[in-house]
Amino acid sequence: MSAETQKKSLMAKIDVRYILTTIASFVLAFIVGGIVMIVSDAEVASKFSYFFGRPMDAISASWDKVSSAYSALAIGAVGSWPAITESTAQAAPLICAGLGVGLAFRAGLFNIGAQGQAILGAILGAYVGFSFHGLPMVVHLTLGVVVGIVGGAIWGGIAGWLKAYTGAHEVIVTIMLNYIASGMLAWLLTTAVFQRPGRTDPISQVVDWSATMPRLEGTRLHLGFFLALLAAVAVWWLLDQTLRPPQACLFPERQCGRWLSQARLRAWPESNTRSARRRTGCPCRCQQVSWARLVSTPSPWRCWDDLNRWAQCSLGCCSAQCRPGA
């Protein structure tokens, strides 16, 4: 394959719309932020009362306000090496929380509870960090991370369970759980278990060094930032690079989903389905659906078997059993 052909192939894979949407999002955010700063500053806003008489007063004051704010933002974020490392430290938990929200969005659910899930994970991870002493760094750090992940997952699972078994809307439930988590954190920091000895203000005990992420000496750049980037790449690969099912194989005699309640599979358009069949050579003629809900099988093992058969169909490796009503 020539270099020109490779270049065309690469450009074909790049969706310009996504790039333009991302750029437009940043531009719009800066514009809205600038408007808010102008309106919220009484001195600047007062100059618009005589805008038509002396327009440059309002324009100059607005420009000074917005430009100084955004300049300070840029300098504070990337203006120096310490500022850059501080930005990475602040970005790591935000990246992980954003991935949790984005992954749920792709599944058709609105996870507004990233804040509460992060708080619960931080509470449990910090408890492991300052309660266990003398452990090797690999053991102590890994234990803290795993406990934090499990805690956040359980907190998010509350909303999932309520959604699946009671029909409670996940937006309302996750927002409420955010407030509960914040209140729980504020209360725990006043208890003897979490509050630092000798202090009356709400501050936790010091986490052992063996339970903290390795960092570059003299900076705030630590391993957690690179793990967050790795997680972002993994989620991107999962959402955009794995094979999306062109069809859904339904098994009427045992459709699974009590274990995947509310899970929905969006079928491809017919044109994409035909293209996928040509690429994979899928011999099966699976039922076409716009939305398929997997419901009512009590056994997770039967559900797993059905998912395996569905995955084989998606990959074009299914047998003659993969037909509607088979």
C-alpha positions as CSV (number, residue, x, y, z in Angstrom):
1,M,0.0,0.0,0.0
2,S,1.4,3.3,-1.1
3,A,1.9,6.3,1.3
4,E,-0.9,8.2,-0.5
5,T,-3.3,5.3,-0.1
6,Q,-2.5,5.0,3.5
7,K,-3.0,8.7,4.0
8,K,-6.4,8.5,2.3
9,S,-7.4,5.5,4.4
10,L,-6.4,7.4,7.6
11,M,-8.4,10.5,6.6
12,A,-11.4,8.3,5.8
13,K,-11.4,7.0,9.4
14,I,-11.2,10.5,10.9
15,D,-14.7,12.0,11.3
16,V,-14.3,15.7,10.8
17,R,-17.6,16.4,12.5
18,Y,-16.3,15.1,15.8
19,I,-13.3,17.4,15.6
20,L,-15.4,20.4,14.6
21,T,-18.0,19.6,17.4
22,T,-15.2,19.5,20.0
23,I,-13.7,22.8,18.8
24,A,-17.1,24.5,18.7
25,S,-17.9,23.2,22.2
26,F,-14.7,24.9,23.6
27,V,-15.4,28.1,21.7
28,L,-19.0,28.3,22.9
29,A,-17.9,27.6,26.5
30,F,-15.5,30.5,26.4
31,I,-18.1,32.8,24.9
32,V,-20.7,31.9,27.5
33,G,-18.1,32.2,30.2
34,G,-17.2,35.6,29.0
35,I,-20.8,36.8,29.0
36,V,-21.3,35.5,32.5
37,M,-18.2,37.4,33.7
38,I,-19.4,40.6,32.1
39,V,-22.9,40.4,33.4
40,S,-21.9,39.4,36.9
41,D,-19.5,42.3,37.3
42,A,-21.5,45.4,38.4
43,E,-18.8,47.9,37.3
44,V,-18.5,46.5,33.8
45,A,-22.2,46.0,33.4
46,S,-22.9,49.6,34.4
47,K,-21.0,50.9,31.4
48,F,-23.6,49.3,29.1
49,S,-26.1,51.8,30.4
50,Y,-24.7,54.4,28.1
51,F,-23.4,52.0,25.5
52,F,-24.8,53.9,22.5
53,G,-23.3,57.2,23.7
54,R,-19.8,55.8,24.4
55,P,-19.6,52.2,23.2
56,M,-15.8,51.9,23.6
57,D,-16.1,52.2,27.4
58,A,-18.2,49.1,27.6
59,I,-16.2,47.2,25.0
60,S,-12.9,48.1,26.7
61,A,-14.0,47.2,30.2
62,S,-15.5,43.9,28.9
63,W,-12.3,43.0,27.1
64,D,-10.1,43.8,30.1
65,K,-12.4,41.7,32.3
66,V,-12.6,38.7,30.1
67,S,-9.0,38.7,28.8
68,S,-7.5,39.1,32.3
69,A,-9.6,36.2,33.5
70,Y,-8.7,33.8,30.7
71,S,-5.1,34.9,30.9
72,A,-5.0,34.0,34.5
73,L,-6.7,30.7,33.7
74,A,-4.1,29.8,31.1
75,I,-1.1,30.9,33.3
76,G,-2.5,29.0,36.3
77,A,-3.1,25.8,34.2
78,V,-0.1,25.6,31.9
79,G,1.9,28.7,32.6
80,S,4.7,26.9,34.3
81,W,5.9,23.3,35.0
82,P,4.4,23.3,38.6
83,A,1.2,24.7,37.2
84,I,1.1,21.9,34.5
85,T,1.7,19.2,37.1
86,E,-1.0,20.7,39.4
87,S,-3.4,20.6,36.4
88,T,-2.7,16.9,35.9
89,A,-3.3,16.1,39.5
90,Q,-6.7,17.9,39.4
91,A,-7.6,16.4,36.0
92,A,-7.1,12.7,37.0
93,P,-10.2,12.2,39.1
94,L,-12.3,14.4,36.7
95,I,-11.2,12.2,33.8
96,C,-12.2,9.0,35.6
97,A,-15.6,10.5,36.7
98,G,-16.3,11.7,33.1
99,L,-15.6,8.2,31.8
100,G,-18.2,6.8,34.1
101,V,-20.7,9.4,32.9
102,G,-19.9,8.9,29.2
103,L,-20.0,5.1,29.4
104,A,-23.5,5.2,31.0
105,F,-24.7,7.7,28.3
106,R,-23.7,5.3,25.6
107,A,-25.8,2.6,27.3
108,G,-28.8,5.0,27.3
109,L,-28.6,5.9,31.0
110,F,-28.0,9.2,32.6
111,N,-25.4,8.8,35.4
112,I,-25.5,12.2,37.2
113,G,-24.0,10.6,40.2
114,A,-20.3,10.7,39.4
115,Q,-19.7,13.2,42.2
116,G,-21.2,10.9,44.8
117,Q,-19.5,7.8,43.4
118,A,-16.1,9.6,43.5
119,I,-16.7,10.8,47.1
120,L,-17.5,7.2,48.3
121,G,-14.5,5.9,46.5
122,A,-12.3,8.5,48.1
123,I,-13.7,7.9,51.5
124,L,-13.0,4.1,51.4
125,G,-9.7,4.5,49.6
126,A,-8.5,7.1,52.2
127,Y,-9.7,4.9,55.1
128,V,-7.5,2.0,53.7
129,G,-4.7,4.5,53.3
130,F,-4.5,5.8,56.9
131,S,-5.9,2.7,58.8
132,F,-3.4,0.0,57.5
133,H,0.2,0.5,58.3
134,G,3.4,-1.3,57.4
135,L,2.2,-2.7,54.1
136,P,4.4,-2.8,51.0
137,M,3.6,0.0,48.6
138,V,2.3,-2.4,45.9
139,V,-0.1,-4.1,48.2
140,H,-1.2,-1.0,50.1
141,L,-1.7,1.2,47.0
142,T,-3.5,-1.6,45.1
143,L,-5.8,-2.4,48.0
144,G,-6.7,1.3,48.3
145,V,-7.5,1.6,44.6
146,V,-9.5,-1.6,44.5
147,V,-11.5,-0.7,47.6
148,G,-12.2,2.8,46.2
149,I,-13.4,1.4,42.9
150,V,-15.6,-1.2,44.6
151,G,-17.1,1.5,46.9
152,G,-17.9,3.8,43.9
153,A,-19.4,0.9,42.0
154,I,-21.6,-0.1,44.9
155,W,-22.8,3.5,45.3
156,G,-23.6,3.7,41.6
157,G,-25.2,0.2,41.8
158,I,-27.8,1.6,44.2
159,A,-29.2,3.7,41.5
160,G,-29.0,0.8,39.0
161,W,-30.8,-1.5,41.4
162,L,-33.5,1.0,42.0
163,K,-33.9,1.6,38.3
164,A,-34.1,-2.1,37.5
165,Y,-36.4,-3.2,40.3
166,T,-38.6,-0.2,41.1
167,G,-38.4,1.9,37.9
168,A,-36.9,4.9,39.8
169,H,-35.4,7.4,37.4
170,E,-31.6,7.3,37.5
171,V,-31.3,11.1,37.2
172,I,-33.2,11.8,40.3
173,V,-31.7,9.0,42.3
174,T,-28.1,9.8,41.4
175,I,-28.5,13.5,42.2
176,M,-30.0,12.5,45.6
177,L,-27.1,10.1,46.2
178,N,-24.7,12.9,45.5
179,Y,-26.1,14.9,48.4
180,I,-26.1,11.9,50.6
181,A,-22.5,11.2,49.8
182,S,-21.5,14.8,50.5
183,G,-23.3,14.8,53.8
184,M,-21.8,11.5,54.8
185,L,-18.3,12.8,54.1
186,A,-18.9,16.0,56.1
187,W,-20.2,13.9,59.0
188,L,-17.4,11.3,58.8
189,L,-14.8,14.1,59.0
190,T,-16.1,15.0,62.5
191,T,-15.8,11.4,63.8
192,A,-12.9,10.0,65.7
193,V,-12.4,7.4,62.9
194,F,-11.6,9.9,60.2
195,Q,-10.8,13.2,61.9
196,R,-7.1,14.0,62.4
197,P,-6.1,13.8,66.0
198,G,-5.7,17.1,67.7
199,R,-7.8,19.0,65.2
200,T,-11.3,20.4,65.6
201,D,-11.8,21.3,61.9
202,P,-13.1,18.6,59.5
203,I,-9.9,17.2,58.1
204,S,-9.0,13.6,57.6
205,Q,-6.0,11.7,59.0
206,V,-2.8,11.6,56.9
207,V,-2.7,8.8,54.3
208,D,0.4,6.7,54.6
209,W,3.0,7.3,51.9
210,S,2.8,3.7,50.8
211,A,-0.9,4.2,49.8
212,T,-0.3,7.3,47.6
213,M,0.4,7.3,43.9
214,P,4.1,7.4,43.0
215,R,4.9,11.0,41.8
216,L,7.7,12.9,40.2
217,E,9.8,14.4,43.0
218,G,8.9,18.0,43.7
219,T,5.8,18.0,41.5
220,R,2.2,16.9,41.6
221,L,2.5,14.7,38.6
222,H,1.7,11.2,39.7
223,L,0.9,7.8,38.4
224,G,-2.9,8.4,38.7
225,F,-2.9,10.8,35.8
226,F,-1.4,8.2,33.4
227,L,-3.8,5.6,34.7
228,A,-6.7,8.0,33.9
229,L,-5.4,8.5,30.4
230,L,-5.0,4.8,29.9
231,A,-8.6,4.3,31.1
232,A,-9.8,7.0,28.7
233,V,-8.1,5.1,25.8
234,A,-9.6,1.8,27.0
235,V,-13.1,3.4,27.1
236,W,-12.6,5.0,23.6
237,W,-11.6,1.6,22.2
238,L,-14.6,-0.1,23.8
239,L,-17.1,2.4,22.5
240,D,-15.7,3.3,19.1
241,Q,-13.4,0.5,18.0
242,T,-15.0,-2.7,19.0
243,L,-17.3,-4.4,16.6
244,R,-20.8,-2.9,16.9
245,P,-23.5,-5.5,16.4
246,P,-25.2,-5.2,13.0
247,Q,-28.1,-7.3,14.2
248,A,-29.5,-8.8,17.4
249,C,-30.2,-12.5,17.7
250,L,-33.2,-13.1,19.8
251,F,-33.8,-16.4,21.5
252,P,-37.5,-16.5,22.4
253,E,-37.1,-19.6,24.5
254,R,-34.7,-17.9,26.9
255,Q,-34.1,-14.3,26.5
256,C,-31.8,-13.0,29.2
257,G,-31.7,-9.8,31.1
258,R,-32.8,-10.0,34.6
259,W,-29.1,-9.7,35.1
260,L,-28.9,-7.0,32.4
261,S,-32.2,-5.3,33.2
262,Q,-32.8,-2.2,31.0
263,A,-29.8,-3.1,28.8
264,R,-30.7,-2.1,25.2
265,L,-29.0,-3.0,21.9
266,R,-29.3,-0.4,19.1
267,A,-29.3,-2.2,15.8
268,W,-27.5,-0.7,12.8
269,P,-29.3,0.7,9.8
270,E,-30.0,-1.9,7.1
271,S,-27.3,-0.4,4.8
272,N,-24.7,-0.9,7.5
273,T,-26.0,-4.4,8.2
274,R,-25.5,-5.5,4.6
275,S,-22.0,-4.0,4.6
276,A,-21.1,-5.8,7.8
277,R,-22.4,-9.1,6.5
278,R,-20.2,-8.7,3.4
279,R,-17.2,-7.9,5.6
280,T,-17.7,-10.7,8.1
281,G,-19.4,-13.2,5.8
282,C,-22.0,-13.9,8.5
283,P,-24.1,-16.8,7.3
284,C,-27.0,-16.3,9.7
285,R,-30.2,-14.4,9.1
286,C,-30.8,-12.8,12.4
287,Q,-33.9,-10.9,13.3
288,Q,-33.6,-7.1,12.7
289,V,-34.7,-4.9,15.6
290,S,-34.5,-1.2,16.4
291,W,-34.3,-1.9,20.2
292,A,-33.9,-5.2,21.8
293,R,-34.4,-5.7,25.5
294,L,-33.0,-8.8,27.2
295,V,-35.4,-9.9,29.9
296,S,-36.5,-12.6,32.3
297,T,-33.9,-15.3,32.7
298,P,-33.0,-15.9,36.4
299,S,-29.8,-17.7,35.7
300,P,-26.7,-15.6,34.9
301,W,-25.0,-18.6,33.3
302,R,-27.8,-19.1,30.8
303,C,-27.7,-15.4,30.2
304,W,-23.9,-15.5,29.6
305,D,-24.4,-18.4,27.1
306,D,-27.0,-16.4,25.2
307,L,-24.7,-13.4,25.1
308,N,-21.9,-15.6,23.8
309,R,-24.2,-16.9,21.0
310,W,-25.2,-13.3,20.2
311,A,-21.6,-12.2,20.1
312,Q,-20.7,-15.1,17.7
313,C,-23.5,-14.0,15.4
314,S,-22.2,-10.4,15.5
315,L,-18.8,-11.6,14.5
316,G,-20.2,-13.7,11.7
317,C,-19.3,-17.0,13.3
318,C,-22.8,-18.2,14.2
319,S,-24.2,-21.5,13.4
320,A,-27.5,-22.4,11.8
321,Q,-29.1,-22.2,15.2
322,C,-28.9,-18.5,15.1
323,R,-32.2,-17.8,13.5
324,P,-35.4,-16.2,14.7
325,G,-37.3,-18.7,16.8
326,A,-34.5,-21.2,16.8
